Amino acid sequence: MVIRMRHTRSHTGNRRSHHALKGTRFSVCENCSGNYIKHHACESCGKYKGRQVLDVNARIAKMEKRKKAKNKELGIEPKKE
């Protein structure tokens, strides 16, 4: 099968003009004035549409626990201040 009409560079470019990725849109949190991704909970305070949906303190504690376990596994001693 042979292609009858060749797509010119301009027509190809016009088609591909919609393929670009769009940047992330941020909104300002009403509670803590931090930035958050639209339709997602705020990562700094854990609220979404005025409701508390994430326990931020528990999340931080969990991350610290994982970090300590990984450092212990790798043999890295914690920094003493």
mmJSON file of the N, C-alpha and C atoms, coordinates in Angstrom:
{"data_MODEL":{"atom_site":{
"group_PDB":["ATOM","ATOM","ATOM","ATOM","ATOM","ATOM","ATOM","ATOM","ATOM","ATOM","ATOM","ATOM","ATOM","ATOM","ATOM","ATOM","ATOM","ATOM","ATOM","ATOM","ATOM","ATOM","ATOM","ATOM","ATOM","ATOM","ATOM","ATOM","ATOM","ATOM","ATOM","ATOM","ATOM","ATOM","ATOM","ATOM","ATOM","ATOM","ATOM","ATOM","ATOM","ATOM","ATOM","ATOM","ATOM","ATOM","ATOM","ATOM","ATOM","ATOM","ATOM","ATOM","ATOM","ATOM","ATOM","ATOM","ATOM","ATOM","ATOM","ATOM","ATOM","ATOM","ATOM","ATOM","ATOM","ATOM","ATOM","ATOM","ATOM","ATOM","ATOM","ATOM","ATOM","ATOM","ATOM","ATOM","ATOM","ATOM","ATOM","ATOM","ATOM","ATOM","ATOM","ATOM","ATOM","ATOM","ATOM","ATOM","ATOM","ATOM","ATOM","ATOM","ATOM","ATOM","ATOM","ATOM","ATOM","ATOM","ATOM","ATOM","ATOM","ATOM","ATOM","ATOM","ATOM","ATOM","ATOM","ATOM","ATOM","ATOM","ATOM","ATOM","ATOM","ATOM","ATOM","ATOM","ATOM","ATOM","ATOM","ATOM","ATOM","ATOM","ATOM","ATOM","ATOM","ATOM","ATOM","ATOM","ATOM","ATOM","ATOM","ATOM","ATOM","ATOM","ATOM","ATOM","ATOM","ATOM","ATOM","ATOM","ATOM","ATOM","ATOM","ATOM","ATOM","ATOM","ATOM","ATOM","ATOM","ATOM","ATOM","ATOM","ATOM","ATOM","ATOM","ATOM","ATOM","ATOM","ATOM","ATOM","ATOM","ATOM","ATOM","ATOM","ATOM","ATOM","ATOM","ATOM","ATOM","ATOM","ATOM","ATOM","ATOM","ATOM","ATOM","ATOM","ATOM","ATOM","ATOM","ATOM","ATOM","ATOM","ATOM","ATOM","ATOM","ATOM","ATOM","ATOM","ATOM","ATOM","ATOM","ATOM","ATOM","ATOM","ATOM","ATOM","ATOM","ATOM","ATOM","ATOM","ATOM","ATOM","ATOM","ATOM","ATOM","ATOM","ATOM","ATOM","ATOM","ATOM","ATOM","ATOM","ATOM","ATOM","ATOM","ATOM","ATOM","ATOM","ATOM","ATOM","ATOM","ATOM","ATOM","ATOM","ATOM","ATOM","ATOM","ATOM","ATOM","ATOM","ATOM","ATOM","ATOM","ATOM","ATOM","ATOM","ATOM","ATOM","ATOM","ATOM","ATOM","ATOM","ATOM"],
"id":[1,2,3,4,5,6,7,8,9,10,11,12,13,14,15,16,17,18,19,20,21,22,23,24,25,26,27,28,29,30,31,32,33,34,35,36,37,38,39,40,41,42,43,44,45,46,47,48,49,50,51,52,53,54,55,56,57,58,59,60,61,62,63,64,65,66,67,68,69,70,71,72,73,74,75,76,77,78,79,80,81,82,83,84,85,86,87,88,89,90,91,92,93,94,95,96,97,98,99,100,101,102,103,104,105,106,107,108,109,110,111,112,113,114,115,116,117,118,119,120,121,122,123,124,125,126,127,128,129,130,131,132,133,134,135,136,137,138,139,140,141,142,143,144,145,146,147,148,149,150,151,152,153,154,155,156,157,158,159,160,161,162,163,164,165,166,167,168,169,170,171,172,173,174,175,176,177,178,179,180,181,182,183,184,185,186,187,188,189,190,191,192,193,194,195,196,197,198,199,200,201,202,203,204,205,206,207,208,209,210,211,212,213,214,215,216,217,218,219,220,221,222,223,224,225,226,227,228,229,230,231,232,233,234,235,236,237,238,239,240,241,242,243],
"type_symbol":["N","C","C","N","C","C","N","C","C","N","C","C","N","C","C","N","C","C","N","C","C","N","C","C","N","C","C","N","C","C","N","C","C","N","C","C","N","C","C","N","C","C","N","C","C","N","C","C","N","C","C","N","C","C","N","C","C","N","C","C","N","C","C","N","C","C","N","C","C","N","C","C","N","C","C","N","C","C","N","C","C","N","C","C","N","C","C","N","C","C","N","C","C","N","C","C","N","C","C","N","C","C","N","C","C","N","C","C","N","C","C","N","C","C","N","C","C","N","C","C","N","C","C","N","C","C","N","C","C","N","C","C","N","C","C","N","C","C","N","C","C","N","C","C","N","C","C","N","C","C","N","C","C","N","C","C","N","C","C","N","C","C","N","C","C","N","C","C","N","C","C","N","C","C","N","C","C","N","C","C","N","C","C","N","C","C","N","C","C","N","C","C","N","C","C","N","C","C","N","C","C","N","C","C","N","C","C","N","C","C","N","C","C","N","C","C","N","C","C","N","C","C","N","C","C","N","C","C","N","C","C","N","C","C","N","C","C","N","C","C","N","C","C"],
"label_atom_id":["N","CA","C","N","CA","C","N","CA","C","N","CA","C","N","CA","C","N","CA","C","N","CA","C","N","CA","C","N","CA","C","N","CA","C","N","CA","C","N","CA","C","N","CA","C","N","CA","C","N","CA","C","N","CA","C","N","CA","C","N","CA","C","N","CA","C","N","CA","C","N","CA","C","N","CA","C","N","CA","C","N","CA","C","N","CA","C","N","CA","C","N","CA","C","N","CA","C","N","CA","C","N","CA","C","N","CA","C","N","CA","C","N","CA","C","N","CA","C","N","CA","C","N","CA","C","N","CA","C","N","CA","C","N","CA","C","N","CA","C","N","CA","C","N","CA","C","N","CA","C","N","CA","C","N","CA","C","N","CA","C","N","CA","C","N","CA","C","N","CA","C","N","CA","C","N","CA","C","N","CA","C","N","CA","C","N","CA","C","N","CA","C","N","CA","C","N","CA","C","N","CA","C","N","CA","C","N","CA","C","N","CA","C","N","CA","C","N","CA","C","N","CA","C","N","CA","C","N","CA","C","N","CA","C","N","CA","C","N","CA","C","N","CA","C","N","CA","C","N","CA","C","N","CA","C","N","CA","C","N","CA","C","N","CA","C","N","CA","C","N","CA","C","N","CA","C","N","CA","C","N","CA","C"],
"label_alt_id":[null,null,null,null,null,null,null,null,null,null,null,null,null,null,null,null,null,null,null,null,null,null,null,null,null,null,null,null,null,null,null,null,null,null,null,null,null,null,null,null,null,null,null,null,null,null,null,null,null,null,null,null,null,null,null,null,null,null,null,null,null,null,null,null,null,null,null,null,null,null,null,null,null,null,null,null,null,null,null,null,null,null,null,null,null,null,null,null,null,null,null,null,null,null,null,null,null,null,null,null,null,null,null,null,null,null,null,null,null,null,null,null,null,null,null,null,null,null,null,null,null,null,null,null,null,null,null,null,null,null,null,null,null,null,null,null,null,null,null,null,null,null,null,null,null,null,null,null,null,null,null,null,null,null,null,null,null,null,null,null,null,null,null,null,null,null,null,null,null,null,null,null,null,null,null,null,null,null,null,null,null,null,null,null,null,null,null,null,null,null,null,null,null,null,null,null,null,null,null,null,null,null,null,null,null,null,null,null,null,null,null,null,null,null,null,null,null,null,null,null,null,null,null,null,null,null,null,null,null,null,null,null,null,null,null,null,null,null,null,null,null,null,null],
"label_comp_id":["MET","MET","MET","VAL","VAL","VAL","ILE","ILE","ILE","ARG","ARG","ARG","MET","MET","MET","ARG","ARG","ARG","HIS","HIS","HIS","THR","THR","THR","ARG","ARG","ARG","SER","SER","SER","HIS","HIS","HIS","THR","THR","THR","GLY","GLY","GLY","ASN","ASN","ASN","ARG","ARG","ARG","ARG","ARG","ARG","SER","SER","SER","HIS","HIS","HIS","HIS","HIS","HIS","ALA","ALA","ALA","LEU","LEU","LEU","LYS","LYS","LYS","GLY","GLY","GLY","THR","THR","THR","ARG","ARG","ARG","PHE","PHE","PHE","SER","SER","SER","VAL","VAL","VAL","CYS","CYS","CYS","GLU","GLU","GLU","ASN","ASN","ASN","CYS","CYS","CYS","SER","SER","SER","GLY","GLY","GLY","ASN","ASN","ASN","TYR","TYR","TYR","ILE","ILE","ILE","LYS","LYS","LYS","HIS","HIS","HIS","HIS","HIS","HIS","ALA","ALA","ALA","CYS","CYS","CYS","GLU","GLU","GLU","SER","SER","SER","CYS","CYS","CYS","GLY","GLY","GLY","LYS","LYS","LYS","TYR","TYR","TYR","LYS","LYS","LYS","GLY","GLY","GLY","ARG","ARG","ARG","GLN","GLN","GLN","VAL","VAL","VAL","LEU","LEU","LEU","ASP","ASP","ASP","VAL","VAL","VAL","ASN","ASN","ASN","ALA","ALA","ALA","ARG","ARG","ARG","ILE","ILE","ILE","ALA","ALA","ALA","LYS","LYS","LYS","MET","MET","MET","GLU","GLU","GLU","LYS","LYS","LYS","ARG","ARG","ARG","LYS","LYS","LYS","LYS","LYS","LYS","ALA","ALA","ALA","LYS","LYS","LYS","ASN","ASN","ASN","LYS","LYS","LYS","GLU","GLU","GLU","LEU","LEU","LEU","GLY","GLY","GLY","ILE","ILE","ILE","GLU","GLU","GLU","PRO","PRO","PRO","LYS","LYS","LYS","LYS","LYS","LYS","GLU","GLU","GLU"],
"label_asym_id":["A","A","A","A","A","A","A","A","A","A","A","A","A","A","A","A","A","A","A","A","A","A","A","A","A","A","A","A","A","A","A","A","A","A","A","A","A","A","A","A","A","A","A","A","A","A","A","A","A","A","A","A","A","A","A","A","A","A","A","A","A","A","A","A","A","A","A","A","A","A","A","A","A","A","A","A","A","A","A","A","A","A","A","A","A","A","A","A","A","A","A","A","A","A","A","A","A","A","A","A","A","A","A","A","A","A","A","A","A","A","A","A","A","A","A","A","A","A","A","A","A","A","A","A","A","A","A","A","A","A","A","A","A","A","A","A","A","A","A","A","A","A","A","A","A","A","A","A","A","A","A","A","A","A","A","A","A","A","A","A","A","A","A","A","A","A","A","A","A","A","A","A","A","A","A","A","A","A","A","A","A","A","A","A","A","A","A","A","A","A","A","A","A","A","A","A","A","A","A","A","A","A","A","A","A","A","A","A","A","A","A","A","A","A","A","A","A","A","A","A","A","A","A","A","A","A","A","A","A","A","A","A","A","A","A","A","A","A","A","A","A","A","A"],
"label_entity_id":["1","1","1","1","1","1","1","1","1","1","1","1","1","1","1","1","1","1","1","1","1","1","1","1","1","1","1","1","1","1","1","1","1","1","1","1","1","1","1","1","1","1","1","1","1","1","1","1","1","1","1","1","1","1","1","1","1","1","1","1","1","1","1","1","1","1","1","1","1","1","1","1","1","1","1","1","1","1","1","1","1","1","1","1","1","1","1","1","1","1","1","1","1","1","1","1","1","1","1","1","1","1","1","1","1","1","1","1","1","1","1","1","1","1","1","1","1","1","1","1","1","1","1","1","1","1","1","1","1","1","1","1","1","1","1","1","1","1","1","1","1","1","1","1","1","1","1","1","1","1","1","1","1","1","1","1","1","1","1","1","1","1","1","1","1","1","1","1","1","1","1","1","1","1","1","1","1","1","1","1","1","1","1","1","1","1","1","1","1","1","1","1","1","1","1","1","1","1","1","1","1","1","1","1","1","1","1","1","1","1","1","1","1","1","1","1","1","1","1","1","1","1","1","1","1","1","1","1","1","1","1","1","1","1","1","1","1","1","1","1","1","1","1"],
"label_seq_id":[1,1,1,2,2,2,3,3,3,4,4,4,5,5,5,6,6,6,7,7,7,8,8,8,9,9,9,10,10,10,11,11,11,12,12,12,13,13,13,14,14,14,15,15,15,16,16,16,17,17,17,18,18,18,19,19,19,20,20,20,21,21,21,22,22,22,23,23,23,24,24,24,25,25,25,26,26,26,27,27,27,28,28,28,29,29,29,30,30,30,31,31,31,32,32,32,33,33,33,34,34,34,35,35,35,36,36,36,37,37,37,38,38,38,39,39,39,40,40,40,41,41,41,42,42,42,43,43,43,44,44,44,45,45,45,46,46,46,47,47,47,48,48,48,49,49,49,50,50,50,51,51,51,52,52,52,53,53,53,54,54,54,55,55,55,56,56,56,57,57,57,58,58,58,59,59,59,60,60,60,61,61,61,62,62,62,63,63,63,64,64,64,65,65,65,66,66,66,67,67,67,68,68,68,69,69,69,70,70,70,71,71,71,72,72,72,73,73,73,74,74,74,75,75,75,76,76,76,77,77,77,78,78,78,79,79,79,80,80,80,81,81,81],
"pdbx_PDB_ins_code":[null,null,null,null,null,null,null,null,null,null,null,null,null,null,null,null,null,null,null,null,null,null,null,null,null,null,null,null,null,null,null,null,null,null,null,null,null,null,null,null,null,null,null,null,null,null,null,null,null,null,null,null,null,null,null,null,null,null,null,null,null,null,null,null,null,null,null,null,null,null,null,null,null,null,null,null,null,null,null,null,null,null,null,null,null,null,null,null,null,null,null,null,null,null,null,null,null,null,null,null,null,null,null,null,null,null,null,null,null,null,null,null,null,null,null,null,null,null,null,null,null,null,null,null,null,null,null,null,null,null,null,null,null,null,null,null,null,null,null,null,null,null,null,null,null,null,null,null,null,null,null,null,null,null,null,null,null,null,null,null,null,null,null,null,null,null,null,null,null,null,null,null,null,null,null,null,null,null,null,null,null,null,null,null,null,null,null,null,null,null,null,null,null,null,null,null,null,null,null,null,null,null,null,null,null,null,null,null,null,null,null,null,null,null,null,null,null,null,null,null,null,null,null,null,null,null,null,null,null,null,null,null,null,null,null,null,null,null,null,null,null,null,null],
"Cartn_x":[0.84,0.0,0.889,0.568,1.357,0.581,1.317,0.686,0.427,-0.798,-1.143,-0.719,-1.013,-0.689,0.32,1.36,2.38,1.943,2.217,1.942,3.094,2.793,3.839,4.32,5.458,6.017,5.08,4.426,3.535,2.315,1.751,0.595,0.996,2.17,2.668,2.886,3.471,3.701,2.415,1.407,0.109,-0.514,-0.387,-0.94,-0.192,1.118,1.938,1.934,1.352,1.351,0.563,-0.313,-1.12,-0.496,0.666,1.297,2.14,2.334,3.195,2.558,3.407,2.922,2.608,1.563,1.183,1.805,2.122,2.723,1.736,2.269,1.436,0.814,-0.489,-1.207,-1.305,-0.916,-0.967,-2.013,-2.561,-3.472,-2.896,-3.411,-2.943,-3.91,-3.373,-4.182,-4.781,-6.071,-6.749,-6.326,-5.915,-5.581,-4.157,-3.177,-1.77,-1.055,-1.721,-1.157,-0.036,0.021,1.0,0.443,1.317,0.886,0.503,-0.544,-0.937,-1.449,-1.365,-1.847,-3.372,-3.99,-5.453,-6.045,-7.156,-7.888,-7.078,-6.087,-5.3,-5.285,-4.997,-4.881,-3.58,-3.594,-2.397,-1.392,-0.145,0.86,1.402,1.285,1.847,0.892,-0.431,-1.379,-2.329,-2.473,-3.296,-4.779,-5.161,-6.582,-6.962,-8.229,-8.793,-10.225,-10.533,-11.861,-12.328,-11.398,-11.744,-11.809,-11.593,-11.636,-10.235,-9.956,-8.677,-8.724,-7.907,-7.929,-6.611,-5.52,-4.222,-3.694,-3.116,-2.453,-0.982,-0.625,0.709,1.77,1.487,2.471,2.777,1.758,1.979,2.788,2.53,3.257,4.744,5.043,6.435,7.114,6.415,6.979,7.28,6.39,6.584,7.813,7.98,9.139,10.433,10.433,11.624,11.97,10.939,11.161,11.785,11.273,11.838,13.283,13.542,14.893,15.877,15.467,16.336,16.624,15.589,15.76,16.703,16.562,17.422,18.865,19.053,20.408,21.049,20.261,20.782,21.188,20.374,20.665,21.946,22.158,23.348,24.569,24.363,25.476,25.86,24.952,25.207,24.72,25.62,25.244,24.54,23.551,22.848,23.766,23.516,24.326,23.994,25.027,24.828,25.128,24.185,24.348,24.662],
"Cartn_y":[-1.177,0.0,1.245,2.197,3.415,4.584,5.439,6.634,7.608,8.077,8.944,10.382,10.903,12.309,12.369,13.125,13.276,14.334,14.085,15.085,16.082,17.344,18.36,18.587,19.255,19.53,20.392,21.34,22.228,21.475,20.589,19.826,18.861,18.264,17.381,18.169,19.361,20.211,20.668,20.998,21.396,20.263,19.051,17.911,17.7,17.831,17.577,18.73,19.863,21.016,20.74,19.765,19.431,18.331,17.85,16.75,17.205,18.493,18.994,18.741,18.488,18.297,19.648,19.682,20.918,20.955,22.143,22.293,22.002,21.697,21.416,22.7,22.665,23.835,23.733,24.791,24.815,25.803,25.528,26.437,26.733,27.782,28.166,27.605,26.942,26.345,27.451,27.339,28.335,28.227,27.038,26.808,27.246,26.8,27.05,27.94,28.369,29.216,28.534,27.208,26.463,26.128,25.746,25.357,23.884,23.55,22.162,21.966,20.731,20.397,20.382,20.914,20.959,19.558,19.45,18.208,17.198,17.668,16.821,17.459,16.664,17.192,17.975,18.988,19.791,18.916,18.87,18.019,18.602,19.912,20.508,20.456,20.513,20.471,19.284,18.642,17.446,17.696,18.906,19.214,19.21,18.83,18.863,19.349,20.446,21.065,21.323,21.797,22.153,20.989,19.763,18.595,18.045,17.51,16.873,15.456,15.162,13.84,13.089,13.787,13.148,13.482,12.482,12.731,13.0,14.268,14.673,14.225,14.327,13.932,12.443,11.619,10.177,9.873,10.623,10.421,10.737,11.828,12.214,11.173,10.699,9.688,8.397,8.022,6.81,6.946,8.133,8.365,8.311,8.894,8.871,7.435,6.644,5.254,4.471,4.676,4.005,4.427,5.731,6.25,5.642,5.536,4.938,3.48,2.739,1.322,1.141,1.984,1.877,2.221,3.283,3.66,2.561,1.92,0.828,-0.342,-0.623,-1.711,-1.443,-0.18,0.187,0.423,0.478,0.695,2.15,3.057,4.492,4.917,5.549,5.989,7.337,7.563,8.861,9.987,11.169,12.336,12.792,13.067,13.564,15.046,15.802,17.261,17.778],
"Cartn_z":[0.0,0.0,0.0,-0.807,-0.941,-0.336,0.363,0.929,-0.209,-0.351,-1.472,-1.246,-0.052,0.222,1.359,1.14,2.162,3.17,4.442,5.475,5.48,5.282,5.29,6.718,6.844,8.167,8.998,8.344,9.093,9.619,8.812,9.283,10.387,10.249,11.297,12.581,12.452,13.62,14.273,13.442,13.992,14.801,14.319,15.044,16.359,16.309,17.49,18.492,18.131,19.034,20.31,20.282,21.456,22.302,21.925,22.636,23.818,23.985,25.052,26.414,27.419,28.781,29.399,30.165,30.831,32.221,32.701,34.017,35.132,36.308,37.468,37.979,38.235,38.736,40.251,40.949,42.4,42.878,44.045,44.724,46.099,46.748,48.073,49.109,50.117,51.179,52.044,52.329,53.156,54.614,55.036,56.439,56.778,55.983,56.323,55.312,54.27,53.205,52.43,52.478,51.7,50.329,49.414,48.076,48.063,47.302,47.135,45.714,45.224,43.894,43.928,42.876,42.836,42.956,43.674,43.908,44.712,45.486,46.372,47.757,48.771,50.13,50.259,51.127,51.386,52.129,51.661,52.282,53.573,53.775,54.978,56.165,55.933,57.056,56.99,55.839,55.717,55.526,55.132,54.956,53.48,53.227,51.884,52.003,51.339,51.38,52.809,53.656,55.024,55.996,55.531,56.411,56.609,57.787,58.069,57.512,56.498,55.87,56.025,56.34,56.54,57.925,58.598,59.87,59.562,59.513,59.072,60.065,61.37,62.387,62.307,62.096,61.968,60.711,59.657,58.403,58.578,59.276,59.526,60.405,61.454,62.342,61.577,60.67,59.876,58.974,58.371,57.511,58.311,59.519,60.373,60.775,61.081,61.467,60.318,59.104,57.928,57.686,57.862,57.636,58.631,59.91,60.924,60.601,60.186,59.863,58.676,57.671,56.491,56.838,57.641,58.048,58.886,59.75,60.567,59.682,58.661,57.731,56.947,56.574,55.805,56.688,58.002,58.925,59.08,58.794,58.943,60.318,61.078,62.42,62.347,63.23,63.22,63.664,63.141,63.486,64.893,65.676,67.039,67.056,67.589,67.571,68.938],
"occupancy":[1.0,1.0,1.0,1.0,1.0,1.0,1.0,1.0,1.0,1.0,1.0,1.0,1.0,1.0,1.0,1.0,1.0,1.0,1.0,1.0,1.0,1.0,1.0,1.0,1.0,1.0,1.0,1.0,1.0,1.0,1.0,1.0,1.0,1.0,1.0,1.0,1.0,1.0,1.0,1.0,1.0,1.0,1.0,1.0,1.0,1.0,1.0,1.0,1.0,1.0,1.0,1.0,1.0,1.0,1.0,1.0,1.0,1.0,1.0,1.0,1.0,1.0,1.0,1.0,1.0,1.0,1.0,1.0,1.0,1.0,1.0,1.0,1.0,1.0,1.0,1.0,1.0,1.0,1.0,1.0,1.0,1.0,1.0,1.0,1.0,1.0,1.0,1.0,1.0,1.0,1.0,1.0,1.0,1.0,1.0,1.0,1.0,1.0,1.0,1.0,1.0,1.0,1.0,1.0,1.0,1.0,1.0,1.0,1.0,1.0,1.0,1.0,1.0,1.0,1.0,1.0,1.0,1.0,1.0,1.0,1.0,1.0,1.0,1.0,1.0,1.0,1.0,1.0,1.0,1.0,1.0,1.0,1.0,1.0,1.0,1.0,1.0,1.0,1.0,1.0,1.0,1.0,1.0,1.0,1.0,1.0,1.0,1.0,1.0,1.0,1.0,1.0,1.0,1.0,1.0,1.0,1.0,1.0,1.0,1.0,1.0,1.0,1.0,1.0,1.0,1.0,1.0,1.0,1.0,1.0,1.0,1.0,1.0,1.0,1.0,1.0,1.0,1.0,1.0,1.0,1.0,1.0,1.0,1.0,1.0,1.0,1.0,1.0,1.0,1.0,1.0,1.0,1.0,1.0,1.0,1.0,1.0,1.0,1.0,1.0,1.0,1.0,1.0,1.0,1.0,1.0,1.0,1.0,1.0,1.0,1.0,1.0,1.0,1.0,1.0,1.0,1.0,1.0,1.0,1.0,1.0,1.0,1.0,1.0,1.0,1.0,1.0,1.0,1.0,1.0,1.0,1.0,1.0,1.0,1.0,1.0,1.0,1.0,1.0,1.0,1.0,1.0,1.0],
"B_iso_or_equiv":[0.0,0.0,0.0,0.0,0.0,0.0,0.0,0.0,0.0,0.0,0.0,0.0,0.0,0.0,0.0,0.0,0.0,0.0,0.0,0.0,0.0,0.0,0.0,0.0,0.0,0.0,0.0,0.0,0.0,0.0,0.0,0.0,0.0,0.0,0.0,0.0,0.0,0.0,0.0,0.0,0.0,0.0,0.0,0.0,0.0,0.0,0.0,0.0,0.0,0.0,0.0,0.0,0.0,0.0,0.0,0.0,0.0,0.0,0.0,0.0,0.0,0.0,0.0,0.0,0.0,0.0,0.0,0.0,0.0,0.0,0.0,0.0,0.0,0.0,0.0,0.0,0.0,0.0,0.0,0.0,0.0,0.0,0.0,0.0,0.0,0.0,0.0,0.0,0.0,0.0,0.0,0.0,0.0,0.0,0.0,0.0,0.0,0.0,0.0,0.0,0.0,0.0,0.0,0.0,0.0,0.0,0.0,0.0,0.0,0.0,0.0,0.0,0.0,0.0,0.0,0.0,0.0,0.0,0.0,0.0,0.0,0.0,0.0,0.0,0.0,0.0,0.0,0.0,0.0,0.0,0.0,0.0,0.0,0.0,0.0,0.0,0.0,0.0,0.0,0.0,0.0,0.0,0.0,0.0,0.0,0.0,0.0,0.0,0.0,0.0,0.0,0.0,0.0,0.0,0.0,0.0,0.0,0.0,0.0,0.0,0.0,0.0,0.0,0.0,0.0,0.0,0.0,0.0,0.0,0.0,0.0,0.0,0.0,0.0,0.0,0.0,0.0,0.0,0.0,0.0,0.0,0.0,0.0,0.0,0.0,0.0,0.0,0.0,0.0,0.0,0.0,0.0,0.0,0.0,0.0,0.0,0.0,0.0,0.0,0.0,0.0,0.0,0.0,0.0,0.0,0.0,0.0,0.0,0.0,0.0,0.0,0.0,0.0,0.0,0.0,0.0,0.0,0.0,0.0,0.0,0.0,0.0,0.0,0.0,0.0,0.0,0.0,0.0,0.0,0.0,0.0,0.0,0.0,0.0,0.0,0.0,0.0,0.0,0.0,0.0,0.0,0.0,0.0],
"pdbx_formal_charge":[null,null,null,null,null,null,null,null,null,null,null,null,null,null,null,null,null,null,null,null,null,null,null,null,null,null,null,null,null,null,null,null,null,null,null,null,null,null,null,null,null,null,null,null,null,null,null,null,null,null,null,null,null,null,null,null,null,null,null,null,null,null,null,null,null,null,null,null,null,null,null,null,null,null,null,null,null,null,null,null,null,null,null,null,null,null,null,null,null,null,null,null,null,null,null,null,null,null,null,null,null,null,null,null,null,null,null,null,null,null,null,null,null,null,null,null,null,null,null,null,null,null,null,null,null,null,null,null,null,null,null,null,null,null,null,null,null,null,null,null,null,null,null,null,null,null,null,null,null,null,null,null,null,null,null,null,null,null,null,null,null,null,null,null,null,null,null,null,null,null,null,null,null,null,null,null,null,null,null,null,null,null,null,null,null,null,null,null,null,null,null,null,null,null,null,null,null,null,null,null,null,null,null,null,null,null,null,null,null,null,null,null,null,null,null,null,null,null,null,null,null,null,null,null,null,null,null,null,null,null,null,null,null,null,null,null,null,null,null,null,null,null,null],
"auth_seq_id":[1,1,1,2,2,2,3,3,3,4,4,4,5,5,5,6,6,6,7,7,7,8,8,8,9,9,9,10,10,10,11,11,11,12,12,12,13,13,13,14,14,14,15,15,15,16,16,16,17,17,17,18,18,18,19,19,19,20,20,20,21,21,21,22,22,22,23,23,23,24,24,24,25,25,25,26,26,26,27,27,27,28,28,28,29,29,29,30,30,30,31,31,31,32,32,32,33,33,33,34,34,34,35,35,35,36,36,36,37,37,37,38,38,38,39,39,39,40,40,40,41,41,41,42,42,42,43,43,43,44,44,44,45,45,45,46,46,46,47,47,47,48,48,48,49,49,49,50,50,50,51,51,51,52,52,52,53,53,53,54,54,54,55,55,55,56,56,56,57,57,57,58,58,58,59,59,59,60,60,60,61,61,61,62,62,62,63,63,63,64,64,64,65,65,65,66,66,66,67,67,67,68,68,68,69,69,69,70,70,70,71,71,71,72,72,72,73,73,73,74,74,74,75,75,75,76,76,76,77,77,77,78,78,78,79,79,79,80,80,80,81,81,81],
"auth_comp_id":["MET","MET","MET","VAL","VAL","VAL","ILE","ILE","ILE","ARG","ARG","ARG","MET","MET","MET","ARG","ARG","ARG","HIS","HIS","HIS","THR","THR","THR","ARG","ARG","ARG","SER","SER","SER","HIS","HIS","HIS","THR","THR","THR","GLY","GLY","GLY","ASN","ASN","ASN","ARG","ARG","ARG","ARG","ARG","ARG","SER","SER","SER","HIS","HIS","HIS","HIS","HIS","HIS","ALA","ALA","ALA","LEU","LEU","LEU","LYS","LYS","LYS","GLY","GLY","GLY","THR","THR","THR","ARG","ARG","ARG","PHE","PHE","PHE","SER","SER","SER","VAL","VAL","VAL","CYS","CYS","CYS","GLU","GLU","GLU","ASN","ASN","ASN","CYS","CYS","CYS","SER","SER","SER","GLY","GLY","GLY","ASN","ASN","ASN","TYR","TYR","TYR","ILE","ILE","ILE","LYS","LYS","LYS","HIS","HIS","HIS","HIS","HIS","HIS","ALA","ALA","ALA","CYS","CYS","CYS","GLU","GLU","GLU","SER","SER","SER","CYS","CYS","CYS","GLY","GLY","GLY","LYS","LYS","LYS","TYR","TYR","TYR","LYS","LYS","LYS","GLY","GLY","GLY","ARG","ARG","ARG","GLN","GLN","GLN","VAL","VAL","VAL","LEU","LEU","LEU","ASP","ASP","ASP","VAL","VAL","VAL","ASN","ASN","ASN","ALA","ALA","ALA","ARG","ARG","ARG","ILE","ILE","ILE","ALA","ALA","ALA","LYS","LYS","LYS","MET","MET","MET","GLU","GLU","GLU","LYS","LYS","LYS","ARG","ARG","ARG","LYS","LYS","LYS","LYS","LYS","LYS","ALA","ALA","ALA","LYS","LYS","LYS","ASN","ASN","ASN","LYS","LYS","LYS","GLU","GLU","GLU","LEU","LEU","LEU","GLY","GLY","GLY","ILE","ILE","ILE","GLU","GLU","GLU","PRO","PRO","PRO","LYS","LYS","LYS","LYS","LYS","LYS","GLU","GLU","GLU"],
"auth_asym_id":["A","A","A","A","A","A","A","A","A","A","A","A","A","A","A","A","A","A","A","A","A","A","A","A","A","A","A","A","A","A","A","A","A","A","A","A","A","A","A","A","A","A","A","A","A","A","A","A","A","A","A","A","A","A","A","A","A","A","A","A","A","A","A","A","A","A","A","A","A","A","A","A","A","A","A","A","A","A","A","A","A","A","A","A","A","A","A","A","A","A","A","A","A","A","A","A","A","A","A","A","A","A","A","A","A","A","A","A","A","A","A","A","A","A","A","A","A","A","A","A","A","A","A","A","A","A","A","A","A","A","A","A","A","A","A","A","A","A","A","A","A","A","A","A","A","A","A","A","A","A","A","A","A","A","A","A","A","A","A","A","A","A","A","A","A","A","A","A","A","A","A","A","A","A","A","A","A","A","A","A","A","A","A","A","A","A","A","A","A","A","A","A","A","A","A","A","A","A","A","A","A","A","A","A","A","A","A","A","A","A","A","A","A","A","A","A","A","A","A","A","A","A","A","A","A","A","A","A","A","A","A","A","A","A","A","A","A","A","A","A","A","A","A"],
"auth_atom_id":["N","CA","C","N","CA","C","N","CA","C","N","CA","C","N","CA","C","N","CA","C","N","CA","C","N","CA","C","N","CA","C","N","CA","C","N","CA","C","N","CA","C","N","CA","C","N","CA","C","N","CA","C","N","CA","C","N","CA","C","N","CA","C","N","CA","C","N","CA","C","N","CA","C","N","CA","C","N","CA","C","N","CA","C","N","CA","C","N","CA","C","N","CA","C","N","CA","C","N","CA","C","N","CA","C","N","CA","C","N","CA","C","N","CA","C","N","CA","C","N","CA","C","N","CA","C","N","CA","C","N","CA","C","N","CA","C","N","CA","C","N","CA","C","N","CA","C","N","CA","C","N","CA","C","N","CA","C","N","CA","C","N","CA","C","N","CA","C","N","CA","C","N","CA","C","N","CA","C","N","CA","C","N","CA","C","N","CA","C","N","CA","C","N","CA","C","N","CA","C","N","CA","C","N","CA","C","N","CA","C","N","CA","C","N","CA","C","N","CA","C","N","CA","C","N","CA","C","N","CA","C","N","CA","C","N","CA","C","N","CA","C","N","CA","C","N","CA","C","N","CA","C","N","CA","C","N","CA","C","N","CA","C","N","CA","C","N","CA","C","N","CA","C","N","CA","C","N","CA","C","N","CA","C"],
"pdbx_PDB_model_num":[1,1,1,1,1,1,1,1,1,1,1,1,1,1,1,1,1,1,1,1,1,1,1,1,1,1,1,1,1,1,1,1,1,1,1,1,1,1,1,1,1,1,1,1,1,1,1,1,1,1,1,1,1,1,1,1,1,1,1,1,1,1,1,1,1,1,1,1,1,1,1,1,1,1,1,1,1,1,1,1,1,1,1,1,1,1,1,1,1,1,1,1,1,1,1,1,1,1,1,1,1,1,1,1,1,1,1,1,1,1,1,1,1,1,1,1,1,1,1,1,1,1,1,1,1,1,1,1,1,1,1,1,1,1,1,1,1,1,1,1,1,1,1,1,1,1,1,1,1,1,1,1,1,1,1,1,1,1,1,1,1,1,1,1,1,1,1,1,1,1,1,1,1,1,1,1,1,1,1,1,1,1,1,1,1,1,1,1,1,1,1,1,1,1,1,1,1,1,1,1,1,1,1,1,1,1,1,1,1,1,1,1,1,1,1,1,1,1,1,1,1,1,1,1,1,1,1,1,1,1,1,1,1,1,1,1,1,1,1,1,1,1,1]
}}}
